[in-house]
Amino acid sequence: MSKEPILVIMAAGMGSRYGGLKQMDPVGPGGETILDYSAFDARRAGFRRVVFLIKHAIEEDFRRLVGDRISRHMQVSYAFQELDSLPEGFSVPEGRTKPFGTGHAVLCCRSLIDAPFAVINADDYYGPGAFRLAFEALSGLEDDEKLRYMMVAYHLKNTLTENGYVSRGVCEVSGDGLLLGIQERTHIISSCDGPLFTEDGRTYTLLSPDVPVSMNMWGFTPSLLRELEARFPLFLNGALRENPLKAEFFLPSVVNSLLAEGRASVRVARSGDRWWGVTYQDDRPQVKAALQDLTSGGLYPAPLWG
C-alpha cells in the first residue's frame, strides 16, 4: 500500500526580495497569496505533507511570510534548488545565473519524497477541483509494467488572459484518457473568434477553447526521481556545450521522452476549474476580484486560515 501523497510546490524561482514579487503580492481578501490558496485547497483535498522547493537565499523570508503559517496546518519540509546542485563531475558555467529548470527542481527534492507526489507552481491558482483530482489519483498510484503518472489538464479557455499572449502546453489525449504528447504553443491570444496561436507573429490558427492544456500540475510515483537522476547528466553533457547560460532541464520534456520510449503512461484528469495567474500587471485586479467572489460565495473562509 502506497504512503500518503505529498505535495511539492516549486518556489525556487522567487528572488531574495520575495515579498515584492508580483506573483506573491497579497491577492486574497485577507492579504493571502496565491500559494496560500494552493496549500489550503490541497489540505482540504487530503494532502497532509508539503515540500517547499526554494533557494537558501529566501529561506528566512519564506518561512516567516508563508511557511510558518502553513506549518500549523500541514507537515512542512524544505528542499533547495541551487545552481551548484549538480552531479559529480559537472560545474556551473561561468556567468550562469538561470536555474536549471523544473526537472532539476524536482530532482532537488528527492531526499524528501517517499510516496506518490504532486508538483505545482507556487504562483498559479489551480482551484479546489484540481487538488481533489490529483489526491484521488495519487492515493492509488503504483507502477507496474510501466511507470504510471498523471496530470491535471485545464480547458484552454479557462487559462487565458485578456491582457496579452500566453504560452501553453497543448495536450494530445487518447480516447481512453492517456497523454500522447504535449505541444508547446508559445504565443496564444484570446479573440472574439476563440483562442488563436501563431508561430511567426503573422499567421494565426484557431484552437478549440476546450482543448486540454497543461498548467504544470503533475502527479508521479517516486520512480520519476530515478529517471531524473539518470537523465540530468545526459542533458548537461549536451546543454553545457551548446547553450551553457540558458539551457533548462524541463519536466514535461522528460515526460515526453518517457512516453516516446513507451516506458510510461500519463493519465489525464480534466479540471473544470478556472486557472488564474499573474502573467501581466493588469491580471492582478482580476485575480483579486475572482478570489473575493469565491470567498463571498462561500468557497473559502475569511480569513483563509482562520
Beta strands, then each sheet from edge to edge (+ up, - down):
strand 1: 6-10
strand 2: 49-54
strand 3: 75-80
strand 4: 117-121
strand 5: 124-125
strand 6: 147-155
strand 7: 166-173
strand 8: 179-189
strand 9: 196-198
strand 10: 204-206
strand 11: 212-220
strand 12: 264-271
strand 13: 276-277
sheet 1: 3+ 2+ 1+ 4+ 11- 6+ 12+
sheet 2: 3+ 2+ 1+ 4+ 11- 7+ 8- 9+ 10-
sheet 3: 5+ 13-
end
